[in-house]
Amino acid sequence: MSRILVLYHSNTGNVEAMARLVAVGAESVPGTEVRLRSVAAATPEDVVWCDGIAVGSPTNMGLLAWQMKRFWDEAMLPYWMKVDGKIGCAFTSAGGWGGGMELACQSILTVLMNFGFLTFGVTDYAAKLHTAHYGAVALREPRTEEAAAGCQLLGRRLAEWTAVFCDGRKELHPLVSATERLGAN
Ligand SMILES: Cc1cc2nc3c(=O)[nH]c(=O)nc-3n(C[C@H](O)[C@H](O)[C@H](O)COP(=O)(O)O)c2cc1C
């Protein structure tokens, strides 16, 4: 069983909606248990518990929100050098194109790297003209099909990598399953 934490901060509900979609994507992988937690309700035990983590924040001045940064600065500080090796990824919602979504995702990934997490982006197109190379992104609410697909793909990929690398379920490697899918057609 792979354990996935979807941890988010949201002021007005947009990132929360993304977090729910990321959780749906993770749950689509068999043998995955998902916890969905707002950063206000989360505790370090949630992070210790998980094998894989998706962290979401609104883009604030091109960065993760201070509420999320504070969790890692304060609550998680005693766990520094004790939780290395988890699989991590990022997602964000912003007010506008060019507002720094990828920068915000990178700032989340930087925090996760400082805790020794193994971070990734998604190479596939989640939908037409929509990728999640640095994490899943949405303008405001993820109300378009493309934005929702990006969130779900990120969650699914997180659960797949976690199953492969933390749970030894090599058949869930996305390239193996893609080859099998192609072979089956
Ligand atoms: C303090 C603050 C800073 C923000 N900075 C940015 C920014 O740099 N770029 C951007 O595109 N939107 C920015 N926004 C807009 C939010 O990222 C956007 O409204 C987002 O969808 C909010 O997500 P939420 O509903 O989960 O809180 C900012 C909003 C606030 C309150």
PDBQT file of the ligand as one rigid body, heavy atoms in Angstrom, charges set to zero:
ROOT
HETATM    1  C1  LIG A 201      -0.839  38.165  -1.420  1.00  0.00    +0.000 C 
HETATM    2  C2  LIG A 201      -1.187  37.634  -2.771  1.00  0.00    +0.000 A 
HETATM    3  C3  LIG A 201      -0.210  37.539  -3.732  1.00  0.00    +0.000 A 
HETATM    4  C4  LIG A 201      -0.519  37.067  -5.008  1.00  0.00    +0.000 A 
HETATM    5  N1  LIG A 201       0.475  36.981  -5.916  1.00  0.00    +0.000 NA
HETATM    6  C5  LIG A 201       0.189  36.542  -7.162  1.00  0.00    +0.000 A 
HETATM    7  C6  LIG A 201       1.228  36.456  -8.137  1.00  0.00    +0.000 A 
HETATM    8  O1  LIG A 201       2.390  36.729  -7.898  1.00  0.00    +0.000 OA
HETATM    9  N2  LIG A 201       0.870  36.052  -9.384  1.00  0.00    +0.000 N 
HETATM   10  C7  LIG A 201      -0.405  35.730  -9.711  1.00  0.00    +0.000 A 
HETATM   11  O2  LIG A 201      -0.660  35.373 -10.861  1.00  0.00    +0.000 OA
HETATM   12  N3  LIG A 201      -1.411  35.777  -8.791  1.00  0.00    +0.000 NA
HETATM   13  C8  LIG A 201      -1.131  36.161  -7.531  1.00  0.00    +0.000 A 
HETATM   14  N4  LIG A 201      -2.115  36.188  -6.577  1.00  0.00    +0.000 N 
HETATM   15  C9  LIG A 201      -3.447  35.630  -6.906  1.00  0.00    +0.000 C 
HETATM   16  C10 LIG A 201      -3.628  34.185  -6.412  1.00  0.00    +0.000 C 
HETATM   17  O3  LIG A 201      -2.517  33.378  -6.731  1.00  0.00    +0.000 OA
HETATM   18  C11 LIG A 201      -4.865  33.530  -7.038  1.00  0.00    +0.000 C 
HETATM   19  O4  LIG A 201      -6.005  34.324  -6.750  1.00  0.00    +0.000 OA
HETATM   20  C12 LIG A 201      -5.098  32.121  -6.607  1.00  0.00    +0.000 C 
HETATM   21  O5  LIG A 201      -6.035  31.509  -7.467  1.00  0.00    +0.000 OA
HETATM   22  C13 LIG A 201      -5.634  32.031  -5.175  1.00  0.00    +0.000 C 
HETATM   23  O6  LIG A 201      -5.747  30.685  -4.805  1.00  0.00    +0.000 OA
HETATM   24  P1  LIG A 201      -6.676  30.262  -3.566  1.00  0.00    +0.000 P 
HETATM   25  O7  LIG A 201      -8.099  30.473  -3.978  1.00  0.00    +0.000 OA
HETATM   26  O8  LIG A 201      -6.386  28.797  -3.347  1.00  0.00    +0.000 OA
HETATM   27  O9  LIG A 201      -6.279  31.090  -2.401  1.00  0.00    +0.000 OA
HETATM   28  C14 LIG A 201      -1.857  36.648  -5.314  1.00  0.00    +0.000 A 
HETATM   29  C15 LIG A 201      -2.839  36.758  -4.332  1.00  0.00    +0.000 A 
HETATM   30  C16 LIG A 201      -2.517  37.232  -3.077  1.00  0.00    +0.000 A 
HETATM   31  C17 LIG A 201      -3.589  37.305  -2.019  1.00  0.00    +0.000 C 
ENDROOT
TORSDOF 0
